[in-house]
Amino acid sequence: MATLEKIEFIKIPKVRIIGRQVSHSMEAGVENPVPALWEDSFDDGSVEKLKKLPLVIEGCTIGWMGDFDGSILSI
């Protein structure tokens, strides 16, 4: 299991968020679509394209999840 070793909170300038969105139900028995989203993102070259974009904070990438009512998951 991963352990959080360091966390920093900083103010960043206005930025554009670029990524993909997938909807997912939290109901029992519903397959998690996130692994397939990651696989597709690597297979179609999206991850490599994103890695070539300039970073606002050097060495930093951001993951985000929102609307945790089970309707939207964004990465």
mmCIF file of the N, C-alpha and C atoms, coordinates in Angstrom:
data_MODEL
# 
_entry.id   MODEL 
# 
loop_
_atom_site.group_PDB 
_atom_site.id 
_atom_site.type_symbol 
_atom_site.label_atom_id 
_atom_site.label_alt_id 
_atom_site.label_comp_id 
_atom_site.label_asym_id 
_atom_site.label_entity_id 
_atom_site.label_seq_id 
_atom_site.pdbx_PDB_ins_code 
_atom_site.Cartn_x 
_atom_site.Cartn_y 
_atom_site.Cartn_z 
_atom_site.occupancy 
_atom_site.B_iso_or_equiv 
_atom_site.pdbx_formal_charge 
_atom_site.auth_seq_id 
_atom_site.auth_comp_id 
_atom_site.auth_asym_id 
_atom_site.auth_atom_id 
_atom_site.pdbx_PDB_model_num 
ATOM 1   N N  . MET A 1 1  ? 0.842   -1.183 0.000   1.00 0.00 ? 1  MET A N  1 
ATOM 2   C CA . MET A 1 1  ? 0.000   0.000  0.000   1.00 0.00 ? 1  MET A CA 1 
ATOM 3   C C  . MET A 1 1  ? 0.885   1.242  0.000   1.00 0.00 ? 1  MET A C  1 
ATOM 4   N N  . ALA A 1 2  ? 0.512   2.232  -0.800  1.00 0.00 ? 2  ALA A N  1 
ATOM 5   C CA . ALA A 1 2  ? 1.262   3.483  -0.889  1.00 0.00 ? 2  ALA A CA 1 
ATOM 6   C C  . ALA A 1 2  ? 1.069   4.320  0.377   1.00 0.00 ? 2  ALA A C  1 
ATOM 7   N N  . THR A 1 3  ? 2.096   5.074  0.720   1.00 0.00 ? 3  THR A N  1 
ATOM 8   C CA . THR A 1 3  ? 2.054   5.951  1.883   1.00 0.00 ? 3  THR A CA 1 
ATOM 9   C C  . THR A 1 3  ? 2.375   7.371  1.444   1.00 0.00 ? 3  THR A C  1 
ATOM 10  N N  . LEU A 1 4  ? 1.562   8.323  1.855   1.00 0.00 ? 4  LEU A N  1 
ATOM 11  C CA . LEU A 1 4  ? 1.831   9.727  1.564   1.00 0.00 ? 4  LEU A CA 1 
ATOM 12  C C  . LEU A 1 4  ? 2.988   10.174 2.436   1.00 0.00 ? 4  LEU A C  1 
ATOM 13  N N  . GLU A 1 5  ? 4.071   10.606 1.790   1.00 0.00 ? 5  GLU A N  1 
ATOM 14  C CA . GLU A 1 5  ? 5.256   11.018 2.533   1.00 0.00 ? 5  GLU A CA 1 
ATOM 15  C C  . GLU A 1 5  ? 5.431   12.520 2.593   1.00 0.00 ? 5  GLU A C  1 
ATOM 16  N N  . LYS A 1 6  ? 4.878   13.224 1.604   1.00 0.00 ? 6  LYS A N  1 
ATOM 17  C CA . LYS A 1 6  ? 5.044   14.672 1.573   1.00 0.00 ? 6  LYS A CA 1 
ATOM 18  C C  . LYS A 1 6  ? 3.864   15.271 0.829   1.00 0.00 ? 6  LYS A C  1 
ATOM 19  N N  . ILE A 1 7  ? 3.370   16.393 1.323   1.00 0.00 ? 7  ILE A N  1 
ATOM 20  C CA . ILE A 1 7  ? 2.303   17.110 0.632   1.00 0.00 ? 7  ILE A CA 1 
ATOM 21  C C  . ILE A 1 7  ? 2.578   18.602 0.766   1.00 0.00 ? 7  ILE A C  1 
ATOM 22  N N  . GLU A 1 8  ? 2.389   19.333 -0.331  1.00 0.00 ? 8  GLU A N  1 
ATOM 23  C CA . GLU A 1 8  ? 2.571   20.777 -0.327  1.00 0.00 ? 8  GLU A CA 1 
ATOM 24  C C  . GLU A 1 8  ? 1.346   21.415 -0.951  1.00 0.00 ? 8  GLU A C  1 
ATOM 25  N N  . PHE A 1 9  ? 0.941   22.552 -0.432  1.00 0.00 ? 9  PHE A N  1 
ATOM 26  C CA . PHE A 1 9  ? -0.138  23.329 -1.011  1.00 0.00 ? 9  PHE A CA 1 
ATOM 27  C C  . PHE A 1 9  ? 0.460   24.626 -1.507  1.00 0.00 ? 9  PHE A C  1 
ATOM 28  N N  . ILE A 1 10 ? 0.271   24.901 -2.785  1.00 0.00 ? 10 ILE A N  1 
ATOM 29  C CA . ILE A 1 10 ? 0.820   26.122 -3.373  1.00 0.00 ? 10 ILE A CA 1 
ATOM 30  C C  . ILE A 1 10 ? -0.248  26.773 -4.241  1.00 0.00 ? 10 ILE A C  1 
ATOM 31  N N  . LYS A 1 11 ? -0.118  28.077 -4.448  1.00 0.00 ? 11 LYS A N  1 
ATOM 32  C CA . LYS A 1 11 ? -0.999  28.783 -5.370  1.00 0.00 ? 11 LYS A CA 1 
ATOM 33  C C  . LYS A 1 11 ? -0.394  28.694 -6.757  1.00 0.00 ? 11 LYS A C  1 
ATOM 34  N N  . ILE A 1 12 ? -1.250  28.382 -7.721  1.00 0.00 ? 12 ILE A N  1 
ATOM 35  C CA . ILE A 1 12 ? -0.774  28.313 -9.092  1.00 0.00 ? 12 ILE A CA 1 
ATOM 36  C C  . ILE A 1 12 ? -1.530  29.349 -9.922  1.00 0.00 ? 12 ILE A C  1 
ATOM 37  N N  . PRO A 1 13 ? -0.925  29.773 -11.035 1.00 0.00 ? 13 PRO A N  1 
ATOM 38  C CA . PRO A 1 13 ? -1.603  30.745 -11.896 1.00 0.00 ? 13 PRO A CA 1 
ATOM 39  C C  . PRO A 1 13 ? -2.789  30.088 -12.591 1.00 0.00 ? 13 PRO A C  1 
ATOM 40  N N  . LYS A 1 14 ? -3.586  30.900 -13.276 1.00 0.00 ? 14 LYS A N  1 
ATOM 41  C CA . LYS A 1 14 ? -4.673  30.346 -14.073 1.00 0.00 ? 14 LYS A CA 1 
ATOM 42  C C  . LYS A 1 14 ? -4.078  29.392 -15.095 1.00 0.00 ? 14 LYS A C  1 
ATOM 43  N N  . VAL A 1 15 ? -4.661  28.218 -15.204 1.00 0.00 ? 15 VAL A N  1 
ATOM 44  C CA . VAL A 1 15 ? -4.147  27.195 -16.118 1.00 0.00 ? 15 VAL A CA 1 
ATOM 45  C C  . VAL A 1 15 ? -5.302  26.550 -16.866 1.00 0.00 ? 15 VAL A C  1 
ATOM 46  N N  . ARG A 1 16 ? -4.966  25.847 -17.899 1.00 0.00 ? 16 ARG A N  1 
ATOM 47  C CA . ARG A 1 16 ? -5.938  25.051 -18.639 1.00 0.00 ? 16 ARG A CA 1 
ATOM 48  C C  . ARG A 1 16 ? -5.727  23.590 -18.232 1.00 0.00 ? 16 ARG A C  1 
ATOM 49  N N  . ILE A 1 17 ? -6.804  22.938 -17.850 1.00 0.00 ? 17 ILE A N  1 
ATOM 50  C CA . ILE A 1 17 ? -6.741  21.523 -17.492 1.00 0.00 ? 17 ILE A CA 1 
ATOM 51  C C  . ILE A 1 17 ? -7.016  20.716 -18.748 1.00 0.00 ? 17 ILE A C  1 
ATOM 52  N N  . ILE A 1 18 ? -6.120  19.792 -19.070 1.00 0.00 ? 18 ILE A N  1 
ATOM 53  C CA . ILE A 1 18 ? -6.275  18.940 -20.238 1.00 0.00 ? 18 ILE A CA 1 
ATOM 54  C C  . ILE A 1 18 ? -6.310  17.501 -19.758 1.00 0.00 ? 18 ILE A C  1 
ATOM 55  N N  . GLY A 1 19 ? -7.321  16.784 -20.147 1.00 0.00 ? 19 GLY A N  1 
ATOM 56  C CA . GLY A 1 19 ? -7.418  15.401 -19.719 1.00 0.00 ? 19 GLY A CA 1 
ATOM 57  C C  . GLY A 1 19 ? -8.620  14.719 -20.313 1.00 0.00 ? 19 GLY A C  1 
ATOM 58  N N  . ARG A 1 20 ? -9.018  13.633 -19.681 1.00 0.00 ? 20 ARG A N  1 
ATOM 59  C CA . ARG A 1 20 ? -10.156 12.850 -20.139 1.00 0.00 ? 20 ARG A CA 1 
ATOM 60  C C  . ARG A 1 20 ? -11.125 12.653 -18.986 1.00 0.00 ? 20 ARG A C  1 
ATOM 61  N N  . GLN A 1 21 ? -12.345 12.392 -19.351 1.00 0.00 ? 21 GLN A N  1 
ATOM 62  C CA . GLN A 1 21 ? -13.386 12.182 -18.348 1.00 0.00 ? 21 GLN A CA 1 
ATOM 63  C C  . GLN A 1 21 ? -14.063 10.847 -18.604 1.00 0.00 ? 21 GLN A C  1 
ATOM 64  N N  . VAL A 1 22 ? -14.419 10.169 -17.530 1.00 0.00 ? 22 VAL A N  1 
ATOM 65  C CA . VAL A 1 22 ? -15.176 8.936  -17.644 1.00 0.00 ? 22 VAL A CA 1 
ATOM 66  C C  . VAL A 1 22 ? -16.231 8.928  -16.542 1.00 0.00 ? 22 VAL A C  1 
ATOM 67  N N  . SER A 1 23 ? -17.430 8.516  -16.887 1.00 0.00 ? 23 SER A N  1 
ATOM 68  C CA . SER A 1 23 ? -18.493 8.395  -15.887 1.00 0.00 ? 23 SER A CA 1 
ATOM 69  C C  . SER A 1 23 ? -18.521 6.972  -15.371 1.00 0.00 ? 23 SER A C  1 
ATOM 70  N N  . HIS A 1 24 ? -18.854 6.846  -14.103 1.00 0.00 ? 24 HIS A N  1 
ATOM 71  C CA . HIS A 1 24 ? -18.824 5.524  -13.481 1.00 0.00 ? 24 HIS A CA 1 
ATOM 72  C C  . HIS A 1 24 ? -19.856 5.457  -12.371 1.00 0.00 ? 24 HIS A C  1 
ATOM 73  N N  . SER A 1 25 ? -20.586 4.388  -12.325 1.00 0.00 ? 25 SER A N  1 
ATOM 74  C CA . SER A 1 25 ? -21.565 4.166  -11.266 1.00 0.00 ? 25 SER A CA 1 
ATOM 75  C C  . SER A 1 25 ? -20.884 3.497  -10.081 1.00 0.00 ? 25 SER A C  1 
ATOM 76  N N  . MET A 1 26 ? -21.290 3.861  -8.900  1.00 0.00 ? 26 MET A N  1 
ATOM 77  C CA . MET A 1 26 ? -20.747 3.246  -7.689  1.00 0.00 ? 26 MET A CA 1 
ATOM 78  C C  . MET A 1 26 ? -21.586 2.038  -7.256  1.00 0.00 ? 26 MET A C  1 
ATOM 79  N N  . GLU A 1 27 ? -22.537 1.649  -8.083  1.00 0.00 ? 27 GLU A N  1 
ATOM 80  C CA . GLU A 1 27 ? -23.388 0.504  -7.772  1.00 0.00 ? 27 GLU A CA 1 
ATOM 81  C C  . GLU A 1 27 ? -22.558 -0.778 -7.742  1.00 0.00 ? 27 GLU A C  1 
ATOM 82  N N  . ALA A 1 28 ? -22.937 -1.707 -6.887  1.00 0.00 ? 28 ALA A N  1 
ATOM 83  C CA . ALA A 1 28 ? -22.251 -2.993 -6.786  1.00 0.00 ? 28 ALA A CA 1 
ATOM 84  C C  . ALA A 1 28 ? -22.353 -3.738 -8.113  1.00 0.00 ? 28 ALA A C  1 
ATOM 85  N N  . GLY A 1 29 ? -21.267 -4.395 -8.487  1.00 0.00 ? 29 GLY A N  1 
ATOM 86  C CA . GLY A 1 29 ? -21.263 -5.209 -9.692  1.00 0.00 ? 29 GLY A CA 1 
ATOM 87  C C  . GLY A 1 29 ? -20.986 -4.465 -10.982 1.00 0.00 ? 29 GLY A C  1 
ATOM 88  N N  . VAL A 1 30 ? -20.846 -3.139 -10.933 1.00 0.00 ? 30 VAL A N  1 
ATOM 89  C CA . VAL A 1 30 ? -20.557 -2.360 -12.134 1.00 0.00 ? 30 VAL A CA 1 
ATOM 90  C C  . VAL A 1 30 ? -19.045 -2.350 -12.340 1.00 0.00 ? 30 VAL A C  1 
ATOM 91  N N  . GLU A 1 31 ? -18.617 -2.674 -13.561 1.00 0.00 ? 31 GLU A N  1 
ATOM 92  C CA . GLU A 1 31 ? -17.186 -2.728 -13.856 1.00 0.00 ? 31 GLU A CA 1 
ATOM 93  C C  . GLU A 1 31 ? -16.563 -1.336 -13.820 1.00 0.00 ? 31 GLU A C  1 
ATOM 94  N N  . ASN A 1 32 ? -15.391 -1.221 -13.215 1.00 0.00 ? 32 ASN A N  1 
ATOM 95  C CA . ASN A 1 32 ? -14.646 0.028  -13.121 1.00 0.00 ? 32 ASN A CA 1 
ATOM 96  C C  . ASN A 1 32 ? -14.043 0.357  -14.491 1.00 0.00 ? 32 ASN A C  1 
ATOM 97  N N  . PRO A 1 33 ? -14.420 1.480  -15.115 1.00 0.00 ? 33 PRO A N  1 
ATOM 98  C CA . PRO A 1 33 ? -13.913 1.816  -16.441 1.00 0.00 ? 33 PRO A CA 1 
ATOM 99  C C  . PRO A 1 33 ? -12.536 2.487  -16.437 1.00 0.00 ? 33 PRO A C  1 
ATOM 100 N N  . VAL A 1 34 ? -12.015 2.823  -15.280 1.00 0.00 ? 34 VAL A N  1 
ATOM 101 C CA . VAL A 1 34 ? -10.761 3.583  -15.215 1.00 0.00 ? 34 VAL A CA 1 
ATOM 102 C C  . VAL A 1 34 ? -9.568  2.808  -15.773 1.00 0.00 ? 34 VAL A C  1 
ATOM 103 N N  . PRO A 1 35 ? -9.365  1.523  -15.435 1.00 0.00 ? 35 PRO A N  1 
ATOM 104 C CA . PRO A 1 35 ? -8.225  0.820  -16.036 1.00 0.00 ? 35 PRO A CA 1 
ATOM 105 C C  . PRO A 1 35 ? -8.250  0.823  -17.570 1.00 0.00 ? 35 PRO A C  1 
ATOM 106 N N  . ALA A 1 36 ? -9.426  0.657  -18.163 1.00 0.00 ? 36 ALA A N  1 
ATOM 107 C CA . ALA A 1 36 ? -9.521  0.687  -19.630 1.00 0.00 ? 36 ALA A CA 1 
ATOM 108 C C  . ALA A 1 36 ? -9.220  2.085  -20.166 1.00 0.00 ? 36 ALA A C  1 
ATOM 109 N N  . LEU A 1 37 ? -9.623  3.121  -19.434 1.00 0.00 ? 37 LEU A N  1 
ATOM 110 C CA . LEU A 1 37 ? -9.324  4.495  -19.841 1.00 0.00 ? 37 LEU A CA 1 
ATOM 111 C C  . LEU A 1 37 ? -7.812  4.717  -19.877 1.00 0.00 ? 37 LEU A C  1 
ATOM 112 N N  . TRP A 1 38 ? -7.119  4.252  -18.824 1.00 0.00 ? 38 TRP A N  1 
ATOM 113 C CA . TRP A 1 38 ? -5.658  4.386  -18.804 1.00 0.00 ? 38 TRP A CA 1 
ATOM 114 C C  . TRP A 1 38 ? -5.025  3.604  -19.951 1.00 0.00 ? 38 TRP A C  1 
ATOM 115 N N  . GLU A 1 39 ? -5.489  2.381  -20.173 1.00 0.00 ? 39 GLU A N  1 
ATOM 116 C CA . GLU A 1 39 ? -4.931  1.559  -21.251 1.00 0.00 ? 39 GLU A CA 1 
ATOM 117 C C  . GLU A 1 39 ? -5.125  2.247  -22.605 1.00 0.00 ? 39 GLU A C  1 
ATOM 118 N N  . ASP A 1 40 ? -6.323  2.749  -22.848 1.00 0.00 ? 40 ASP A N  1 
ATOM 119 C CA . ASP A 1 40 ? -6.592  3.464  -24.101 1.00 0.00 ? 40 ASP A CA 1 
ATOM 120 C C  . ASP A 1 40 ? -5.708  4.700  -24.234 1.00 0.00 ? 40 ASP A C  1 
ATOM 121 N N  . SER A 1 41 ? -5.504  5.415  -23.127 1.00 0.00 ? 41 SER A N  1 
ATOM 122 C CA . SER A 1 41 ? -4.706  6.645  -23.148 1.00 0.00 ? 41 SER A CA 1 
ATOM 123 C C  . SER A 1 41 ? -3.246  6.363  -23.470 1.00 0.00 ? 41 SER A C  1 
ATOM 124 N N  . PHE A 1 42 ? -2.728  5.231  -23.011 1.00 0.00 ? 42 PHE A N  1 
ATOM 125 C CA . PHE A 1 42 ? -1.357  4.854  -23.363 1.00 0.00 ? 42 PHE A CA 1 
ATOM 126 C C  . PHE A 1 42 ? -1.297  4.340  -24.794 1.00 0.00 ? 42 PHE A C  1 
ATOM 127 N N  . ASP A 1 43 ? -2.275  3.520  -25.182 1.00 0.00 ? 43 ASP A N  1 
ATOM 128 C CA . ASP A 1 43 ? -2.266  2.918  -26.518 1.00 0.00 ? 43 ASP A CA 1 
ATOM 129 C C  . ASP A 1 43 ? -2.416  3.929  -27.636 1.00 0.00 ? 43 ASP A C  1 
ATOM 130 N N  . ASP A 1 44 ? -3.236  4.958  -27.448 1.00 0.00 ? 44 ASP A N  1 
ATOM 131 C CA . ASP A 1 44 ? -3.462  5.918  -28.538 1.00 0.00 ? 44 ASP A CA 1 
ATOM 132 C C  . ASP A 1 44 ? -2.474  7.082  -28.534 1.00 0.00 ? 44 ASP A C  1 
ATOM 133 N N  . GLY A 1 45 ? -1.508  7.069  -27.600 1.00 0.00 ? 45 GLY A N  1 
ATOM 134 C CA . GLY A 1 45 ? -0.472  8.099  -27.569 1.00 0.00 ? 45 GLY A CA 1 
ATOM 135 C C  . GLY A 1 45 ? -0.826  9.347  -26.773 1.00 0.00 ? 45 GLY A C  1 
ATOM 136 N N  . SER A 1 46 ? -2.011  9.377  -26.162 1.00 0.00 ? 46 SER A N  1 
ATOM 137 C CA . SER A 1 46 ? -2.432  10.561 -25.405 1.00 0.00 ? 46 SER A CA 1 
ATOM 138 C C  . SER A 1 46 ? -1.484  10.884 -24.260 1.00 0.00 ? 46 SER A C  1 
ATOM 139 N N  . VAL A 1 47 ? -1.033  9.875  -23.541 1.00 0.00 ? 47 VAL A N  1 
ATOM 140 C CA . VAL A 1 47 ? -0.159  10.113 -22.388 1.00 0.00 ? 47 VAL A CA 1 
ATOM 141 C C  . VAL A 1 47 ? 1.155   10.731 -22.847 1.00 0.00 ? 47 VAL A C  1 
ATOM 142 N N  . GLU A 1 48 ? 1.721   10.229 -23.930 1.00 0.00 ? 48 GLU A N  1 
ATOM 143 C CA . GLU A 1 48 ? 2.976   10.792 -24.442 1.00 0.00 ? 48 GLU A CA 1 
ATOM 144 C C  . GLU A 1 48 ? 2.795   12.242 -24.879 1.00 0.00 ? 48 GLU A C  1 
ATOM 145 N N  . LYS A 1 49 ? 1.665   12.556 -25.515 1.00 0.00 ? 49 LYS A N  1 
ATOM 146 C CA . LYS A 1 49 ? 1.395   13.933 -25.921 1.00 0.00 ? 49 LYS A CA 1 
ATOM 147 C C  . LYS A 1 49 ? 1.281   14.841 -24.704 1.00 0.00 ? 49 LYS A C  1 
ATOM 148 N N  . LEU A 1 50 ? 0.581   14.382 -23.666 1.00 0.00 ? 50 LEU A N  1 
ATOM 149 C CA . LEU A 1 50 ? 0.428   15.191 -22.458 1.00 0.00 ? 50 LEU A CA 1 
ATOM 150 C C  . LEU A 1 50 ? 1.768   15.409 -21.757 1.00 0.00 ? 50 LEU A C  1 
ATOM 151 N N  . LYS A 1 51 ? 2.618   14.389 -21.766 1.00 0.00 ? 51 LYS A N  1 
ATOM 152 C CA . LYS A 1 51 ? 3.926   14.512 -21.114 1.00 0.00 ? 51 LYS A CA 1 
ATOM 153 C C  . LYS A 1 51 ? 4.820   15.539 -21.809 1.00 0.00 ? 51 LYS A C  1 
ATOM 154 N N  . LYS A 1 52 ? 4.546   15.840 -23.062 1.00 0.00 ? 52 LYS A N  1 
ATOM 155 C CA . LYS A 1 52 ? 5.353   16.804 -23.813 1.00 0.00 ? 52 LYS A CA 1 
ATOM 156 C C  . LYS A 1 52 ? 4.894   18.248 -23.611 1.00 0.00 ? 52 LYS A C  1 
ATOM 157 N N  . LEU A 1 53 ? 3.720   18.437 -23.010 1.00 0.00 ? 53 LEU A N  1 
ATOM 158 C CA . LEU A 1 53 ? 3.229   19.794 -22.766 1.00 0.00 ? 53 LEU A CA 1 
ATOM 159 C C  . LEU A 1 53 ? 4.026   20.448 -21.633 1.00 0.00 ? 53 LEU A C  1 
ATOM 160 N N  . PRO A 1 54 ? 4.170   21.785 -21.669 1.00 0.00 ? 54 PRO A N  1 
ATOM 161 C CA . PRO A 1 54 ? 4.880   22.454 -20.575 1.00 0.00 ? 54 PRO A CA 1 
ATOM 162 C C  . PRO A 1 54 ? 4.106   22.318 -19.263 1.00 0.00 ? 54 PRO A C  1 
ATOM 163 N N  . LEU A 1 55 ? 4.842   22.155 -18.186 1.00 0.00 ? 55 LEU A N  1 
ATOM 164 C CA . LEU A 1 55 ? 4.232   22.026 -16.860 1.00 0.00 ? 55 LEU A CA 1 
ATOM 165 C C  . LEU A 1 55 ? 4.241   23.368 -16.144 1.00 0.00 ? 55 LEU A C  1 
ATOM 166 N N  . VAL A 1 56 ? 3.191   23.646 -15.398 1.00 0.00 ? 56 VAL A N  1 
ATOM 167 C CA . VAL A 1 56 ? 3.133   24.866 -14.594 1.00 0.00 ? 56 VAL A CA 1 
ATOM 168 C C  . VAL A 1 56 ? 4.116   24.744 -13.439 1.00 0.00 ? 56 VAL A C  1 
ATOM 169 N N  . ILE A 1 57 ? 4.185   23.568 -12.849 1.00 0.00 ? 57 ILE A N  1 
ATOM 170 C CA . ILE A 1 57 ? 5.104   23.292 -11.751 1.00 0.00 ? 57 ILE A CA 1 
ATOM 171 C C  . ILE A 1 57 ? 5.986   22.135 -12.204 1.00 0.00 ? 57 ILE A C  1 
ATOM 172 N N  . GLU A 1 58 ? 7.264   22.362 -12.333 1.00 0.00 ? 58 GLU A N  1 
ATOM 173 C CA . GLU A 1 58 ? 8.182   21.355 -12.850 1.00 0.00 ? 58 GLU A CA 1 
ATOM 174 C C  . GLU A 1 58 ? 8.056   20.033 -12.094 1.00 0.00 ? 58 GLU A C  1 
ATOM 175 N N  . GLY A 1 59 ? 7.934   18.949 -12.851 1.00 0.00 ? 59 GLY A N  1 
ATOM 176 C CA . GLY A 1 59 ? 7.872   17.617 -12.263 1.00 0.00 ? 59 GLY A CA 1 
ATOM 177 C C  . GLY A 1 59 ? 6.533   17.264 -11.629 1.00 0.00 ? 59 GLY A C  1 
ATOM 178 N N  . CYS A 1 60 ? 5.520   18.083 -11.840 1.00 0.00 ? 60 CYS A N  1 
ATOM 179 C CA . CYS A 1 60 ? 4.245   17.882 -11.155 1.00 0.00 ? 60 CYS A CA 1 
ATOM 180 C C  . CYS A 1 60 ? 3.143   17.536 -12.152 1.00 0.00 ? 60 CYS A C  1 
ATOM 181 N N  . THR A 1 61 ? 2.418   16.505 -11.857 1.00 0.00 ? 61 THR A N  1 
ATOM 182 C CA . THR A 1 61 ? 1.189   16.204 -12.580 1.00 0.00 ? 61 THR A CA 1 
ATOM 183 C C  . THR A 1 61 ? 0.070   16.151 -11.554 1.00 0.00 ? 61 THR A C  1 
ATOM 184 N N  . ILE A 1 62 ? -1.154  16.278 -12.020 1.00 0.00 ? 62 ILE A N  1 
ATOM 185 C CA . ILE A 1 62 ? -2.284  16.375 -11.099 1.00 0.00 ? 62 ILE A CA 1 
ATOM 186 C C  . ILE A 1 62 ? -3.351  15.376 -11.497 1.00 0.00 ? 62 ILE A C  1 
ATOM 187 N N  . GLY A 1 63 ? -3.875  14.653 -10.524 1.00 0.00 ? 63 GLY A N  1 
ATOM 188 C CA . GLY A 1 63 ? -5.047  13.815 -10.735 1.00 0.00 ? 63 GLY A CA 1 
ATOM 189 C C  . GLY A 1 63 ? -6.205  14.455 -10.005 1.00 0.00 ? 63 GLY A C  1 
ATOM 190 N N  . TRP A 1 64 ? -7.396  14.351 -10.559 1.00 0.00 ? 64 TRP A N  1 
ATOM 191 C CA . TRP A 1 64 ? -8.544  14.997 -9.926  1.00 0.00 ? 64 TRP A CA 1 
ATOM 192 C C  . TRP A 1 64 ? -9.760  14.101 -10.041 1.00 0.00 ? 64 TRP A C  1 
ATOM 193 N N  . MET A 1 65 ? -10.513 14.024 -8.965  1.00 0.00 ? 65 MET A N  1 
ATOM 194 C CA . MET A 1 65 ? -11.768 13.297 -8.982  1.00 0.00 ? 65 MET A CA 1 
ATOM 195 C C  . MET A 1 65 ? -12.822 14.224 -8.411  1.00 0.00 ? 65 MET A C  1 
ATOM 196 N N  . GLY A 1 66 ? -13.975 14.304 -9.045  1.00 0.00 ? 66 GLY A N  1 
ATOM 197 C CA . GLY A 1 66 ? -14.994 15.210 -8.557  1.00 0.00 ? 66 GLY A CA 1 
ATOM 198 C C  . GLY A 1 66 ? -16.379 14.619 -8.609  1.00 0.00 ? 66 GLY A C  1 
ATOM 199 N N  . ASP A 1 67 ? -17.321 15.345 -8.053  1.00 0.00 ? 67 ASP A N  1 
ATOM 200 C CA . ASP A 1 67 ? -18.714 14.922 -8.009  1.00 0.00 ? 67 ASP A CA 1 
ATOM 201 C C  . ASP A 1 67 ? -18.844 13.509 -7.466  1.00 0.00 ? 67 ASP A C  1 
ATOM 202 N N  . PHE A 1 68 ? -18.317 13.303 -6.289  1.00 0.00 ? 68 PHE A N  1 
ATOM 203 C CA . PHE A 1 68 ? -18.293 11.938 -5.743  1.00 0.00 ? 68 PHE A CA 1 
ATOM 204 C C  . PHE A 1 68 ? -19.675 11.473 -5.285  1.00 0.00 ? 68 PHE A C  1 
ATOM 205 N N  . ASP A 1 69 ? -20.636 11.685 -6.145  1.00 0.00 ? 69 ASP A N  1 
ATOM 206 C CA . ASP A 1 69 ? -21.944 11.065 -5.935  1.00 0.00 ? 69 ASP A CA 1 
ATOM 207 C C  . ASP A 1 69 ? -22.034 9.825  -6.802  1.00 0.00 ? 69 ASP A C  1 
ATOM 208 N N  . GLY A 1 70 ? -20.883 9.470  -7.391  1.00 0.00 ? 70 GLY A N  1 
ATOM 209 C CA . GLY A 1 70 ? -20.822 8.287  -8.227  1.00 0.00 ? 70 GLY A CA 1 
ATOM 210 C C  . GLY A 1 70 ? -21.061 8.560  -9.690  1.00 0.00 ? 70 GLY A C  1 
ATOM 211 N N  . SER A 1 71 ? -21.266 9.820  -10.068 1.00 0.00 ? 71 SER A N  1 
ATOM 212 C CA . SER A 1 71 ? -21.618 10.070 -11.461 1.00 0.00 ? 71 SER A CA 1 
ATOM 213 C C  . SER A 1 71 ? -20.451 10.475 -12.346 1.00 0.00 ? 71 SER A C  1 
ATOM 214 N N  . ILE A 1 72 ? -19.397 11.111 -11.798 1.00 0.00 ? 72 ILE A N  1 
ATOM 215 C CA . ILE A 1 72 ? -18.306 11.571 -12.640 1.00 0.00 ? 72 ILE A CA 1 
ATOM 216 C C  . ILE A 1 72 ? -16.971 11.279 -11.976 1.00 0.00 ? 72 ILE A C  1 
ATOM 217 N N  . LEU A 1 73 ? -16.051 10.756 -12.754 1.00 0.00 ? 73 LEU A N  1 
ATOM 218 C CA . LEU A 1 73 ? -14.680 10.559 -12.308 1.00 0.00 ? 73 LEU A CA 1 
ATOM 219 C C  . LEU A 1 73 ? -13.803 11.088 -13.416 1.00 0.00 ? 73 LEU A C  1 
ATOM 220 N N  . SER A 1 74 ? -12.928 12.032 -13.113 1.00 0.00 ? 74 SER A N  1 
ATOM 221 C CA . SER A 1 74 ? -12.048 12.616 -14.121 1.00 0.00 ? 74 SER A CA 1 
ATOM 222 C C  . SER A 1 74 ? -10.602 12.341 -13.756 1.00 0.00 ? 74 SER A C  1 
ATOM 223 N N  . ILE A 1 75 ? -9.773  12.092 -14.803 1.00 0.00 ? 75 ILE A N  1 
ATOM 224 C CA . ILE A 1 75 ? -8.345  11.929 -14.581 1.00 0.00 ? 75 ILE A CA 1 
ATOM 225 C C  . ILE A 1 75 ? -7.592  12.753 -15.582 1.00 0.00 ? 75 ILE A C  1 
# 
